[in-house]
């Protein structure tokens, strides 16, 4: 028995301790906003937050989440930074196929939470672990800057 | 899914929306397809009494933008208010076949090309039915009426939004060859509009193939041989069965 906190909700799960968080979210909880990409922590599609820090959920065993907060894309509608990024994503028409975008936004939320006014170089470095087959990188960078501007006090 | 095949030329939806079912135009080049098309009507368009317009697209959105481009074709001829247009993924069904391939497939840059006429006609037919409905209510000649941004208007100043005309429009016959616009009149086609599918792609609610769960659905996993050309001699699935017994099927 493992006790988890997902998006502020306390959950109990009968699950093997080494099950990756991604499959607990997708298969056990039916939360499909977090995507399976490579399964090897190489593409960033599965990015979620563990206590606010970006992690690759496909390679992080659920045992590491015990006593911590898991936050996913599904919670971003209620997150100030997340909402600003979603609005900027829409304004810049960022997604094409959209498969990587949950992970992109989760990485961007973690970036803006720690650095409210990142430079292009900082954005590129922070986002370099999230791969987009459609090549929406320029729009992502522009959207992050728009969101940063709207969040500025 | 069966209902997609048996739709009459028009029908009510349970929610009272106006549904435009439309016969695909004669398929290009193939006589048998042109004949069969008359027996394959489909529903591409719903107009709700709340003025919401839903375009049902049977094409896969893969980032190429068809879930915006196809609704634009319908909205153009319908003179829709673009801010009230939304898109819905169509089901699997003959009605949603690619008019050029005669199978429900997405590819080879045929989506807009192939659906250019049928989708515009779906919008134009709906528009014509709405105009007739408004003219009947006002007791005026339909030719005096015009349409703009989701409403029928008359020179006298009268105006009815499409949503208010849904019930009356349902009783109109579907025109077989609705009048299409001269491309010089296009207001929506040719514009660069924001994509309709973006909101679902930024909050995790968008459904991709891998996100679909059906009752009793199983996941197949391929065990690859360690070397090319390898053939299975025996299978040892004891570890898999040990770890998640209820989920493994032999």
Interface residues (C-beta under 8 A of the other chain):
Chain A: X16 X30 X31 X32 X33 X34 X35 X36 X72 X73 X74 X76 X77 X85 X86 X89 X90 X93 X94 X95 X96 X97 X98 X99 X101 X102 X105 X134
Chain B: X61 X62 X63 X64 X65 X194 X195 X197 X198 X199 X200 X201 X202 X203 X204 X205 X206 X207 X208 X210 X211 X213 X243
